[in-house]
Every structure is written in structure tokens, then in C-alpha cells.
Amino acid sequence: MSDAPDAAVPQNDEELSQVEKDRKWLKEVYKGDVPQLTPRALITGLFLGWILALSNLYVGLKSGWGLGVEITAIVIAFAVWKMISAARLTKKPLGMMENMMVMTSAVAPSYITSAGLVSSIPAIWMLDPDFDLPWWKLSIWMMSILFLGLMVAIPVKRQMVNSGELAFPAVVPAAETLKSMYSKGSDAIRKAVSLGIAAIVGVFTKVFTELSVIPAFLTIPGAKIGGLGLSRLTLSTEMSWIFLGFGAFIGPRVGVSLLLGAILNWMVLGPIMINQREIVHPAPDIEASHIMQFPLTIPAGAEMAFELQEANVGPELEDGFVSTAYSASWQDTVVYSSIDELIVFLNTPSATNTLPEALNFSTEVRKVTVSVDTVKVVPFLPFTTTRPNLVQEQELHVRAPEAIYWDANLVLQETAGIAAASILGFEPDAGVRVNAGGYRNIVSWTLWPGVGMMVVAGLLAFAFQWKVIGKAFSGIFRKKNGAGDDDDPLAKTEIPMMWFLIGFTIFGILGIILMDWLFDIPIWMGIIAVILSLFLAVVSIRVSGETGIIPIGAMGKVTQLTFGALHPGAVKTNLMTAGMTAGAATSASDMTNQFKVGHMVGAKARLQFIAQLFGIITALAVVPVFYIMVPDASVIGTDAAPAPAALVWKAIAELLSRGVGSLPSSAVTALIIGSLVAVVITLIEKFYPKSKRWWWFPSPVGFGMAMTIHSFYTVPMFVGAMIAVILDKTIKKTHEMYTIPVASGFIAGESLTGVFFAMLAALGG
């Protein structure tokens, strides 16, 4: 008798038909009789999802990135219900399948930030601070794109998950964690305790910094690079655990790339470009404190003088400056009938008016408070704030338009004669100083090489996956199983295709209507955006299934480039169509990832889908908190909310709107160099895959991101990544047990406390 196996009998899963795979899964893995989507599992998941979504919102506004919350949700739910069970408040502890549903419902709210809250929405406000998008309109918009993406996961689930063709490396650890926790309960308790202790440390650290018990930042006083203090180059250490914990997730290569990018950006390019007067800051600008009434009389003998101090030894005034006085006088009484007539005089040089030699007068619309109302920020939240009733007036401004390179100080001087400045509405001691350097000024130039690296690398890597893209779409039209629908072993567990047809139609039409209503995007462009969302979401599912990375950035950039060509100059169209495709891609990929975890542990996919439906509805409760943390556009791009992802989206929208010619020539050169570097790195990664394992070999995403965020974020991420590597090499079992829970605890504890203080500050607390 031959030892060779019978060729007619399948020996492994690869040799099985899909129907045979499905029957084997039903027999060996499926846990149909075990409680899954119970009320307690759903409520626990939705509550955890909302909490973790706030954490992702805080981290996203700080760094532009978000974190997967699967393992965090699993560990917390296990620990909480273990304590409830120990206290005999429930007859049965939370089961593994219930915990899987906790994870599924918790993940949906946490990813709402990727649907635009830290990218397209802040970007559109930076471009148009007066754009009005109330919380309830934004909630409907978010709901439509997240549901749209959720529907896309239905037709691809069987081909991409059940077939076992894709590895889904990002979520397999969550499934393995889930199984190991319920086989080794003591390990789960230790993980939960370590997460809780780390969260408490994060909470107290944030409380102590907010109360000034410990300093928020540490730097070296007096130290300079290129004549600039370290704090002006964001070269300081933040007393925070968040990004140290973040580093544990990103790996050594990205961590090293972040450090190298930060060194290049903040210690080399920033100082050089400031000293070469390529990086500028806003011109010093003094605004009148009260509105003038016309006709306006300025009596004979009136005088007005300003002094302009400009650094001339180095970028900082303290190292030396040149001071010049400019003045105007009225020898005769003059009556001005309008503000335009007054401005013509102030901006016209004469023997008695030297102001126009360096200064420029203009008017700007000013909103004047006529009364104040007490209102709720969001109707159903118990927070109140004061809201002024405003009327628009024209106010006078004086600025030094050429004093934009190094430190400058513009001050109003006292005069011997009648003070004309007071008649014009200026305060007697008015003055303003502007400084070279600073995050917002430097990043307005350095983001261009960073954008070039991230966008080009993302799109090129995306293009190299053309086979993956082809498989994604061929899989949709492939027969679901080896027989017919009449012989479908998973008919009662899978999601009916009719749900996709109805859901995608409803939310696609809703998205088209919303784009026209909210953002004035023509109907035909809305139709293209919805169709593009379908195709790019399918591609995103495939890519994330193979690589573990949801290509949110690439999906958004493809849409921005597409509509930049279809509707040039329309920044709202550019941003919000991209926001739809990126959000739908995130939602679809997220749902498919959860399907993979469910398939590994034997869950009913239909119940997982319902859990995510509820999760998206819960996610809308994050929107009011976003409005409290970001009450207006002035907060975006500051140290409180750098929003680097929004800066990138805004920059690309502006570039496509205005053209490359709108950038300084040095920024264009940097953009080209960054793009070429990304091409070289991506080609090396493609044709020599081992390069991805070299710590020192730059990651275009990590390197480019470092050029858009503060160095006091990138350095802790590098340190966190290195600590994780050292632990993995030296005490591997301890690393596997504690690193991820401790890192998650640091992030959750401190970020949620940060949300609390940000809301407190926004509400006047």
C-alpha cells in the first residue's frame, strides 16, 4: 500500500472549495449557540468605543495619527466584567464571544476621527474660517460616509475573509489575544492591571502639568541653533507619556525615521531657511481698538508716529536690531468724509507723512459685540457658554508688510502735539511684536518636502499593488461559493447581499444630497465621488488585508488629485470629496478587519455588522466634543491642536487650487527633492524588500510626518519605539505581556484627561 495520500482527498485548506471551507468552519470554529451580541456586550462596547474615540480625537489633533483600539477594548472589557463577576453582580462572566462583540462595537466609534475630524474638517476651516457647519450637519455627514463604507464590506467579505487568502496582520493579534485571555485568565488580569496603572500615571501626569505642579515643557535655557532659541524650533521635551506609548506601536524603522526627520526639519532646514529669509512670519499688525465715526475731523497740530524695530544681527531682536521712526502730521484741520479717503491720505507719502515708507494702512471687517447671550454649546449637553451677538464694522489696521523675516516690533510712539492715533482709534500704548520661528511659521515651509515624501510614496506604493487592486474587483464578481446559492452553508450567518444593495443606494444618495447641500458640490460630481468611494474602499480593504495598513492618506490623495483635475480651484469640492472616500475606505476596511477576527473565533458576521451599525451611531456623540475642543479655526495649527493631517490636506487643496507657482521657489525645490527621495525609497522597497527591515533606512511616511509635527512629539515616539525593541530583544515574554497594555494605558489615561481639560478651557472653566 502506498504511503502517498489519495489525490482525490483534499489535504489542506488551499485544496478545498469555498463551500468545503465554509462547512469546515461551521463544524470546527463556529460558535452559533454561544451568546454573542448580548445587551451587556453591546453597551460595554459602545461606551468603551466612545471613550477611546475621544482619546483618538485628542491624539489625532496632536499628531495626525490614530490608534487601533481592539486590544485595549478587549483587555478593559475583560477586567471590568471580571470584577463585576467577582463581586457577584452577574451570574455569568463576560464570555469570549461577547468580548469579541465588545471589540467590534467599540472600534467603529474610535475611527470616526479618520472620517475627517482631524483632517478635512479642520482643513476646510483653515481655508475658510467663516465656513458654517453646525454639529448636527457634520453628524449627518459623518454618518453618511461611515455607513457608506460599512456597506462596501458586505460584498467583499466572503472572498477576502472566508477564503483565507489574506493575512490581515493588523488584527490577527487581537484575535490571538482574545483566545489566549480566555484560556489563560491570569495573564489577562496582569495585562489589565498594568493597563490600569499606566492609565493612572497618565492621568496624574496631565493633571500636574495642567495645574503647573510640574512644567509642561523642558528645554535648555539660552541654547540656540542658527541664532534661534530651542523653544522657537519646538526643540523641547513635553512632560507627557502619550507619545512614548505611541512609539511602542510604530516599530523601530518608523521611530528612527521620525527622529531623523525631526533633526533635519527643526535643527537644519528650519534655522537655515529662517536665516536665508525663506521662512517668513506674519507682518506686525496693530489694529484700532475702537471704530471711527465719519465724517472724521483731525485738528491742526495733530501728530502720529510709529517706531519699527527689526532684528539685523540674527533672527532674534535681543541680538541686535535697527530702529526707524515714521510719522505723519496735520498742519491744518482736515475733515475726512469716509474711511477710504482717510486711508488714501495715510498711504500717500508727502513731506509731512513718512508712514508709507514702511507701513501700510487698511481696513478689515471687525465683529463688534452688541449683547451677550448664555447658550448651550450643544443642545443635549449640560454645558453652557456665552455667545456674543455681533455686528460688522470696519476697523483700521496698520502693518509693516516687509518686516516678515526676522523678529520685528512695531510700536505707537507718544507725540508732542495732539495725538492723532487716539482720534483714529488706536490705544496710546499700542504695539505688537512678531517672532521668527515657531511651529506654524516653520511648518508652512517645511511641510512641502514632507508632503512630497508622503504623497508620492503613498501613491507609488499604491500603484505597485495593481495586482492586488485587480484581485479586489475580480473578487466581487466571483461566485460566492463552489455550488449555487441553494447550497450555501453560511446562508444564516452571513449578511444578505440585499443589505448592501439597499444600504449603499440609500447612503450613496444621501451623500450626494449632502455634498450639494453642505458644500455646494454639483450633483454630477457627487455621483462620481460616491462611485469612487466604492472602488477605493474595495481597494483599501484589499491593501489592509495584505499589509495591515489602511491607506487612508492614499485614498484621500487619489480623490484630491481627481477632483483637482475635474473641478480646479474648488477647495471645498477637493477636500470634502476626499473626506468621503477616505472615511468610506476607513469604515469598510475596519468592518472587514473585524470580520476577520470574528471568523477566527467563530462569530456570526451578521451580528458583527449590526454591532458596527450601532457603533457608528454612537460615534456621532464624539462630534459635539470636537466642537467644544475646536470652537473655531483659530485653535487649529496651534500648540493646543497642531492638526498636522489637516495641514497636509489643506496644503494639497491649496496647491491644486492655486498651482505650484503660488509657492516660494525654495519650497518648490524642496517639494521636488522630497518627492524624488520618496520615489527612490519606494523603488528600493519594491525591488529589495529586505530594506524594510533596516532601522536606518528612512520610512517616507515617518520621515515626511516628522516634517509636519513638533519635535517634542517625534522624539518621545522614537524613544518609545526603541524601548519596545530593547524589551523584545532582552525580556521577550515580559515585553509580550506588558508593552502593549502599558502603552495603551499611558495613551488612554493622559489623552482622556487632556480632553477633559480642553473641554473645560473651551467652556470657560
C-alpha positions in Angstrom: 0.0 0.0 0.0 1.4 3.3 -1.0 2.2 6.0 1.6 1.2 8.7 -0.8 -2.1 10.5 0.1 -5.1 9.9 -2.1 -5.0 12.7 -4.7 -8.8 12.9 -4.6 -8.9 13.8 -0.9 -8.1 17.5 -0.1 -5.1 17.6 2.3 -5.2 21.3 3.3 -7.4 24.3 3.1 -5.9 25.5 -0.1 -7.2 22.4 -1.9 -10.7 22.8 -0.6 -13.5 24.5 -2.5 -15.1 27.5 -0.8 -18.2 25.5 0.1 -16.0 22.9 1.7 -14.1 25.6 3.6 -17.4 27.1 4.8 -18.7 23.7 6.0 -15.4 23.0 7.8 -15.6 26.4 9.5 -19.2 25.8 10.6 -18.2 22.4 12.1 -14.8 23.3 13.7 -14.9 27.0 14.5 -18.4 28.5 14.5 -19.9 29.0 18.0 -23.5 29.5 17.0 -25.1 28.5 20.3 -22.8 30.8 22.4 -24.2 34.2 23.4 -22.6 36.9 21.2 -24.3 40.3 20.7 -25.8 40.4 24.2 -27.1 43.8 25.6 -24.3 44.0 28.1 -21.7 43.3 25.4 -23.2 46.0 23.1 -23.5 48.6 25.9 -20.0 47.9 27.1 -18.6 48.1 23.6 -20.4 51.4 22.7 -19.3 53.1 25.9 -15.7 52.0 25.5 -15.8 53.0 21.9 -16.9 56.5 22.7 -14.2 56.9 25.4 -11.5 55.5 23.1 -12.8 57.7 20.3 -12.2 60.8 22.5 -8.6 59.5 23.0 -8.1 59.1 19.3 -9.5 62.6 18.7 -7.1 64.1 21.2 -4.1 62.2 19.8 -5.2 62.9 16.2 -5.4 66.6 16.7 -1.9 66.5 18.2 -0.1 64.1 15.8 -2.4 63.5 12.8 -2.4 59.7 13.6 -4.8 57.4 15.2 -4.5 54.1 17.0 -6.3 50.8 16.7 -8.2 50.1 19.9 -9.0 46.4 19.5 -6.7 45.0 22.2 -7.3 47.9 24.5 -11.1 47.3 24.4 -10.7 43.6 24.9 -8.5 44.0 27.9 -10.6 46.6 29.6 -13.9 44.8 29.0 -12.4 41.5 30.4 -11.1 43.3 33.5 -14.3 45.2 34.2 -16.6 42.2 33.9 -14.2 40.1 35.8 -14.5 42.5 38.7 -18.3 42.6 38.3 -18.4 38.8 38.3 -16.1 38.6 41.4 -18.5 41.0 43.2 -21.3 38.6 42.3 -23.2 41.2 40.4 -23.7 38.9 37.5 -24.4 35.2 37.2 -22.0 34.6 34.3 -18.7 36.4 33.4 -18.4 38.0 30.1 -17.7 35.3 27.5 -15.1 35.3 24.8 -17.7 35.8 22.0 -19.3 38.6 23.9 -15.9 40.3 24.3 -15.4 39.9 20.6 -18.6 41.9 20.1 -17.4 44.4 22.6 -14.4 44.9 20.4 -16.4 45.1 17.2 -18.8 47.7 18.5 -16.0 49.7 20.2 -13.9 50.0 17.1 -16.5 51.8 15.0 -16.7 55.0 17.2 -12.9 55.1 17.6 -12.4 55.5 13.8 -14.7 58.5 13.3 -11.6 60.7 13.5 -10.4 59.2 10.3 -13.6 60.2 8.6 -12.5 63.9 8.7 -12.5 65.2 12.2 -8.7 65.6 12.3 -8.2 66.1 8.5 -10.7 67.5 6.1 -12.9 69.4 8.5 -10.1 71.4 10.2 -8.6 71.9 6.8 -11.7 73.5 5.4 -11.9 75.8 8.4 -8.3 76.9 8.0 -9.1 77.8 4.4 -12.4 79.5 5.3 -12.7 80.4 9.0 -16.2 81.7 8.4 -17.5 78.4 6.9 -20.6 77.4 9.0 -21.0 73.7 9.6 -23.1 73.2 12.8 -22.6 70.0 14.8 -25.8 68.4 13.6 -25.0 68.9 9.9 -21.5 67.4 10.5 -23.0 64.5 12.3 -25.2 63.7 9.4 -22.3 64.0 7.0 -20.1 61.7 9.2 -22.9 59.1 9.5 -23.5 59.0 5.7 -19.9 58.3 4.8 -19.3 55.8 7.6 -22.4 53.9 6.7 -21.5 54.0 3.0 -18.2 52.4 3.8 -19.8 49.8 6.0 -22.0 48.7 3.2 -19.0 48.1 0.9 -17.7 45.5 3.3 -20.7 43.2 2.6 -20.0 42.0 -0.9 -16.2 41.5 -0.4 -16.4 39.7 3.0 -16.6 36.2 1.7 -13.9 36.5 -0.9 -11.4 38.4 1.3 -12.1 36.9 4.7 -13.7 33.4 4.4 -11.3 32.3 1.7 -8.3 32.7 3.9 -6.5 34.4 1.0 -5.5 37.5 3.0 -3.5 37.5 6.2 -4.9 40.7 7.9 -1.8 41.2 10.0 -3.2 44.2 11.8 -6.0 42.4 13.6 -4.8 38.8 13.9 -3.0 39.8 17.2 -6.4 40.9 18.5 -7.9 37.5 17.8 -5.0 35.7 19.3 -5.1 38.0 22.4 -8.8 37.2 22.7 -8.3 33.5 22.6 -5.3 33.5 24.9 -7.0 35.6 27.5 -9.9 33.2 27.9 -7.5 30.2 28.0 -5.1 31.9 30.5 -7.2 34.2 32.6 -4.3 35.1 34.9 -2.4 36.6 32.0 -5.4 38.8 31.2 -5.7 40.1 34.8 -2.0 41.1 34.7 -2.4 42.9 31.4 -5.5 44.7 32.7 -3.8 45.7 36.0 -0.7 47.0 34.0 -3.0 49.0 31.7 -4.9 50.5 34.7 -1.7 51.5 36.5 -0.3 53.1 33.3 -3.6 55.0 32.8 -3.5 56.4 36.4 0.1 57.5 35.8 -1.0 59.3 32.6 -4.0 60.9 34.4 -1.9 62.3 37.2 0.9 63.5 34.8 -1.6 65.5 32.8 -3.3 66.9 35.9 0.0 68.0 37.4 1.1 69.7 34.2 -2.2 71.5 33.8 -2.0 72.7 37.4 1.6 73.8 36.8 2.8 71.4 39.6 5.3 70.2 37.0 6.4 72.1 33.9 4.7 71.2 30.7 7.9 71.5 28.7 11.6 71.3 29.5 14.3 73.0 27.3 17.8 74.3 27.7 17.7 78.0 28.5 19.9 80.2 26.4 20.8 77.4 23.9 20.4 78.4 20.3 20.7 76.9 16.8 21.2 79.4 14.0 20.5 82.2 16.4 17.1 80.8 17.4 16.2 79.7 20.9 15.3 76.0 21.1 11.7 76.6 22.0 11.2 78.5 18.8 12.3 75.4 16.9 9.9 73.2 19.1 13.1 71.6 20.5 11.9 70.9 23.9 10.7 67.9 25.9 7.0 67.6 26.7 6.2 66.1 30.1 3.9 63.5 28.6 3.5 59.8 28.3 1.3 59.7 25.3 3.8 59.7 22.5 6.2 57.5 24.4 3.4 55.0 24.5 2.6 55.7 20.8 6.2 54.7 19.9 5.6 51.2 21.2 3.2 50.6 18.3 5.1 52.1 15.4 8.2 49.9 15.1 11.9 50.8 15.1 12.1 51.9 11.4 9.4 54.5 11.7 10.7 55.6 15.0 14.2 56.2 13.7 12.7 57.9 10.6 10.8 60.3 12.9 13.9 61.2 14.8 16.0 61.7 11.6 13.2 63.7 10.1 12.9 65.9 13.2 16.6 66.6 13.2 16.6 67.5 9.6 13.5 69.6 9.9 13.9 71.5 13.2 17.7 71.6 13.6 18.8 72.0 10.0 16.2 73.2 7.5 14.2 75.4 9.8 17.2 77.5 11.1 18.8 77.7 7.6 15.7 78.8 5.8 14.9 81.4 8.5 18.4 82.8 8.3 18.1 82.9 4.5 14.8 84.7 4.9 12.9 82.0 3.1 10.6 81.2 6.1 8.5 84.2 7.0 6.1 85.1 9.7 3.0 87.4 9.6 3.7 91.1 9.4 3.4 93.1 12.6 -0.1 94.4 12.7 -1.7 96.9 15.1 -5.5 97.1 15.0 -7.5 100.0 16.2 -9.3 99.4 19.5 -12.5 101.3 18.6 -14.4 102.2 15.5 -14.2 105.7 14.0 -17.3 107.7 13.1 -17.4 109.7 9.8 -17.2 112.4 8.9 -14.0 112.5 11.0 -12.2 115.7 11.9 -8.4 115.8 12.7 -7.4 119.2 14.0 -4.3 121.2 13.0 -1.2 120.3 15.0 -2.2 116.6 15.3 0.7 114.1 15.0 1.1 110.3 14.8 4.4 108.3 15.0 5.4 104.7 14.9 8.7 103.0 15.6 9.7 99.8 13.8 12.4 97.7 15.3 13.8 94.9 13.1 16.5 92.3 14.1 19.6 92.8 12.0 22.3 90.7 13.7 20.4 87.5 13.9 16.8 86.3 13.8 16.2 87.5 17.4 15.8 91.1 18.5 17.8 90.5 21.6 21.0 90.0 19.5 20.7 93.4 17.9 18.2 95.5 15.9 17.8 98.6 13.8 15.1 101.1 14.8 13.4 103.5 12.4 10.7 106.1 13.2 7.9 107.0 10.8 5.4 109.8 11.3 2.6 112.0 9.9 1.4 115.4 11.0 -1.5 117.6 10.1 -0.7 121.3 9.7 -4.3 122.2 9.0 -7.6 120.9 10.2 -8.9 118.2 7.8 -12.3 116.6 7.7 -12.5 113.1 6.1 -15.9 112.1 4.8 -15.1 108.3 4.7 -12.6 105.8 5.8 -11.4 105.2 2.3 -10.5 108.9 2.0 -8.5 108.7 5.2 -6.6 105.6 4.0 -5.6 107.3 0.8 -4.0 110.1 2.8 -2.3 107.7 5.3 -0.8 105.6 2.4 0.4 108.6 0.3 3.9 109.8 1.1 4.5 113.5 1.4 6.7 116.0 3.2 4.6 115.6 6.3 3.9 111.9 6.0 6.7 109.3 6.1 4.5 106.5 7.2 4.1 104.9 3.7 7.9 104.3 3.6 7.4 101.1 5.7 3.8 101.0 6.9 0.5 100.3 5.2 -3.0 101.2 6.4 -6.0 99.2 5.6 -9.5 98.3 6.8 -10.8 94.9 7.8 -14.2 93.7 8.9 -14.5 93.6 12.6 -17.3 91.9 14.6 -18.4 94.1 17.4 -20.3 92.7 20.3 -23.6 94.5 21.0 -25.0 92.0 23.5 -24.2 88.6 25.1 -26.4 85.5 25.4 -25.9 82.4 27.5 -26.4 79.3 25.4 -25.7 75.6 25.4 -22.8 74.6 23.1 -24.8 71.5 22.0 -28.5 71.4 23.0 -28.4 68.0 24.7 -25.1 68.5 26.7 -25.3 70.2 30.1 -22.6 72.7 29.2 -23.3 76.4 28.8 -21.1 79.2 27.5 -21.6 82.9 26.5 -22.2 83.8 22.9 -22.0 87.4 21.7 -24.4 89.0 19.3 -22.2 90.6 16.7 -22.5 93.4 14.1 -19.8 94.0 11.5 -17.8 97.2 11.4 -14.8 98.5 9.5 -11.7 98.8 11.7 -8.4 100.4 10.9 -5.1 98.4 10.7 -1.5 99.4 10.3 1.1 96.8 9.5 4.7 96.7 8.3 4.3 94.4 5.3 8.1 93.9 4.7 9.0 93.0 8.3 8.2 89.3 7.8 11.6 87.6 8.1 13.2 88.1 11.5 11.9 89.4 14.8 10.1 92.7 14.4 8.4 95.1 16.9 6.0 97.8 15.8 5.0 100.3 18.5 3.0 103.5 18.6 5.0 106.4 19.9 3.9 109.4 22.0 3.9 112.7 20.2 4.3 116.3 21.5 1.3 117.5 19.6 -2.3 116.4 19.5 -2.5 112.5 19.4 -3.9 111.7 16.0 -3.6 108.0 16.8 -6.3 108.2 19.5 -8.6 110.0 17.1 -8.1 107.1 14.7 -9.0 104.5 17.3 -5.6 103.3 18.5 -4.7 102.8 22.1 -1.9 105.1 23.4 0.4 102.2 24.2 -0.4 100.0 21.2 2.3 97.8 19.9 2.9 94.3 18.6 6.0 92.0 18.4 6.3 89.1 16.0 9.0 86.5 16.2 10.9 84.4 13.7 10.5 80.7 14.1 7.6 78.9 15.8 5.7 75.8 14.7 3.2 77.4 12.4 5.7 79.6 10.6 8.3 76.9 10.1 5.9 74.2 9.1 4.3 76.4 6.5 7.6 75.9 4.5 8.9 72.5 5.7 5.6 70.7 5.2 6.2 70.8 1.4 9.1 68.4 1.3 7.2 66.3 3.9 4.0 66.3 1.8 6.1 65.4 -1.3 7.5 62.4 0.5 4.2 61.1 2.0 2.0 61.7 -1.0 4.4 60.4 -3.7 5.5 57.4 -1.6 1.8 56.5 -0.8 0.6 56.8 -4.4 3.6 55.0 -5.9 3.3 52.1 -3.4 -0.4 52.0 -4.2 0.3 51.8 -7.9 2.7 48.9 -7.4 -0.2 47.0 -5.9 -2.0 46.9 -9.2 -2.4 43.1 -9.0 -3.9 43.5 -5.6 -6.3 46.1 -6.9 -7.3 43.8 -9.8 -7.9 40.9 -7.4 -10.1 43.2 -5.2 -12.5 43.8 -8.0 -12.4 40.4 -9.6 -13.3 39.0 -6.2 -16.6 41.0 -6.0 -17.8 39.3 -9.2 -16.5 35.9 -8.3 -19.1 33.3 -7.4 -19.6 33.3 -3.6 -19.2 29.5 -3.2 -18.4 26.4 -5.2 -22.0 25.5 -5.7 -25.0 27.7 -6.1 -27.0 29.8 -3.7 -29.2 26.9 -2.9 -26.3 25.1 -1.4 -24.9 27.9 0.8 -23.8 26.6 4.2 -23.5 30.1 5.6 -26.8 31.5 4.5 -27.9 32.1 8.1 -24.7 33.6 9.3 -23.6 35.9 6.5 -25.0 39.3 5.6 -27.6 39.2 2.8 -26.4 40.9 -0.4 -29.7 42.8 -0.4 -28.5 44.7 2.6 -25.6 46.0 0.5 -27.9 47.0 -2.4 -30.4 48.8 -0.2 -27.8 50.4 2.1 -25.3 51.6 -0.5 -28.2 53.1 -2.5 -29.7 54.9 0.4 -26.4 56.3 1.8 -24.9 56.9 -1.6 -27.9 59.1 -2.5 -27.8 60.8 1.0 -24.1 61.5 0.4 -24.7 63.1 -3.0 -27.5 65.3 -1.5 -25.3 66.3 1.5 -22.4 67.3 -0.7 -24.6 69.6 -2.7 -26.4 71.0 0.4 -23.5 71.4 2.7 -20.5 72.1 0.4 -22.1 73.2 -2.9 -20.6 70.3 -4.8 -22.5 69.7 -8.1 -24.7 66.6 -8.2 -22.7 65.0 -11.1 -19.5 65.4 -9.0 -21.2 63.9 -6.0 -22.2 60.9 -8.1 -18.5 60.5 -9.2 -17.4 60.8 -5.6 -19.8 58.0 -4.4 -18.7 55.7 -7.2 -15.1 56.5 -6.5 -15.7 55.8 -2.8 -17.0 52.3 -3.7 -13.9 51.4 -5.8 -11.3 52.9 -3.4 -12.9 51.3 -0.4 -12.7 47.9 -2.0 -9.0 48.6 -2.8 -8.4 49.8 0.7 -9.9 46.6 2.1 -7.6 44.5 -0.1 -4.5 46.6 0.8 -5.2 46.5 4.5 -5.8 42.8 4.4 -2.4 42.1 2.8 -0.3 44.7 4.6 -2.2 45.6 7.8 -2.2 49.3 6.9 -5.4 51.1 6.0 -4.2 53.5 3.3 -6.4 56.5 4.4 -3.9 59.1 3.1 -3.5 57.5 -0.3 -7.3 57.2 -0.7 -7.8 60.8 0.1 -5.0 62.0 -2.2 -6.3 60.0 -5.1 -9.6 61.8 -4.8 -8.0 65.2 -4.3 -6.0 64.8 -7.4 -9.0 63.5 -9.3 -11.3 66.4 -8.4 -8.3 68.8 -8.7 -8.4 68.0 -12.4 -12.2 67.8 -12.7 -13.0 71.0 -10.7 -9.8 73.1 -10.5 -9.9 75.9 -7.9 -12.7 74.5 -5.9 -11.1 73.7 -2.5 -14.4 72.6 -0.8 -15.0 70.1 -3.6 -11.4 68.9 -3.3 -11.5 68.5 0.4 -14.9 67.0 1.1 -15.0 64.5 -1.8 -11.6 63.3 -0.4 -13.1 63.3 3.1 -15.9 61.0 1.8 -13.6 58.5 0.1 -11.1 58.4 3.0 -13.9 58.0 5.5 -15.7 55.3 3.5 -12.3 53.4 3.0 -11.7 53.5 6.7 -15.1 52.3 7.6 -15.1 49.5 5.0 -11.6 48.3 6.0 -12.4 48.5 9.7 -15.5 46.4 9.2 -13.6 43.8 7.2 -10.9 43.6 9.8 -13.5 42.9 12.4 -15.0 40.2 10.2 -11.6 38.6 10.1 -11.4 38.5 13.9 -14.9 37.1 14.1 -14.1 34.5 11.5 -11.1 33.3 13.5 -13.1 32.9 16.7 -16.4 31.6 15.2 -18.6 34.7 15.3 -21.8 35.4 13.3 -20.9 38.0 10.8 -24.5 39.4 10.7 -24.3 40.2 14.4 -20.9 41.9 13.9 -22.4 44.1 11.2 -25.2 45.1 13.5 -22.7 45.9 16.3 -20.9 48.2 13.9 -24.1 49.9 12.9 -24.8 50.8 16.5 -21.1 51.8 16.9 -21.3 54.3 14.1 -24.5 55.9 15.6 -22.6 56.1 18.9 -19.6 57.7 17.1 -21.8 60.7 16.4 -21.6 61.6 20.1 -17.9 62.5 19.5 -18.9 65.3 17.2 -20.1 67.7 19.9 -16.9 67.1 21.9 -14.9 68.0 18.8 -16.8 71.3 18.6 -16.0 72.0 22.3 -12.3 71.3 21.8 -12.1 73.2 18.5 -14.6 76.0 18.8 -13.2 77.9 15.8 -10.5 77.9 13.2 -8.1 79.9 15.4 -7.4 76.9 17.5 -6.2 74.8 14.6 -2.5 74.8 13.9 -1.6 76.0 17.4 0.3 74.1 20.1 -3.1 73.0 21.5 -4.2 71.4 18.3 -1.4 71.3 15.7 -3.6 69.1 13.4 -0.7 68.1 11.1 -3.0 65.9 9.0 -5.3 68.9 8.3 -2.2 71.0 7.4 -1.3 68.4 4.7 -4.9 68.2 3.3 -5.1 72.0 3.3 -1.7 72.3 1.6 -2.7 69.9 -1.2 -6.0 71.6 -1.7 -4.3 75.0 -2.0 -1.7 73.6 -4.3 -4.3 72.1 -6.7 -6.3 75.3 -6.5 -3.5 77.9 -7.0 -0.9 75.9 -8.8 2.8 75.2 -7.9 3.6 78.8 -8.9 2.0 80.1 -5.8 4.8 78.6 -3.6 8.1 80.2 -3.0 10.8 78.9 -5.3 12.7 77.3 -2.5 9.6 75.5 -1.3 9.0 74.1 -4.8 12.6 72.9 -4.9 12.2 71.2 -1.5 8.9 69.6 -2.7 10.6 68.2 -5.8 13.6 66.9 -3.7 11.2 65.3 -1.2 9.2 63.7 -4.0 12.3 62.3 -5.7 13.6 60.9 -2.4 10.3 59.1 -1.9 10.5 57.6 -5.4 13.9 56.3 -4.7 13.0 54.8 -1.3 9.8 53.2 -2.6 11.6 51.7 -5.6 14.2 50.2 -3.3 11.5 48.8 -1.0 9.7 47.3 -4.0 12.7 45.6 -5.6 14.7 44.9 -2.4 12.1 44.1 0.3 14.7 43.4 2.9 15.3 47.1 3.1 12.1 47.5 5.1 13.8 45.7 8.0 16.7 48.2 8.1 16.2 50.5 11.0 18.3 53.3 9.5 16.5 53.1 6.1 14.0 56.0 6.0 10.3 55.4 6.0 8.8 58.0 3.7 5.7 58.2 5.9 7.7 58.6 9.1 10.2 61.0 7.7 7.6 63.1 6.0 5.3 63.2 9.0 8.3 64.4 11.2 8.4 67.5 8.9 4.8 68.4 9.8 4.7 67.8 13.6 6.5 69.2 16.6 9.8 67.6 17.5 8.6 67.2 21.1 6.2 64.6 19.7 8.6 62.8 17.4 11.5 62.3 19.9 9.3 60.5 22.5 7.9 58.3 19.8 11.4 57.3 18.8 12.3 56.6 22.4 9.1 54.5 22.9 9.9 52.5 19.7 13.5 51.9 21.0 12.3 50.8 24.4 9.9 48.3 22.8 12.7 46.9 20.7 15.1 46.6 23.6 12.4 44.8 25.7 11.7 42.5 22.8 15.3 41.5 22.5 16.1 41.2 26.2 12.9 40.1 28.1 10.6 38.9 25.3 8.0 37.3 27.5 7.6 40.4 29.7 7.5 42.5 26.5 4.7 40.4 25.0 2.8 40.5 28.3 3.0 44.2 29.2 4.3 46.5 26.5 1.0 47.0 24.6 -1.2 47.2 27.7 1.1 49.7 29.4 1.4 51.8 26.2 -2.3 51.8 25.7 -2.8 52.8 29.4 -0.5 55.8 29.0 -2.3 56.9 25.9 -5.8 56.4 27.2 -5.3 57.9 30.6 -3.4 61.1 29.6 -5.4 61.7 26.4 -8.8 61.4 28.1 -7.6 63.8 30.8 -6.4 66.1 28.1 -9.8 66.0 26.5 -11.4 66.9 29.9 -9.1 69.9 30.3 -9.5 71.0 26.7 -13.3 71.0 27.1 -13.0 72.8 30.5 -10.9 75.5 28.9 -13.3 75.8 25.9 -16.2 76.2 28.2 -14.5 78.9 30.3 -13.5 76.7 33.2 
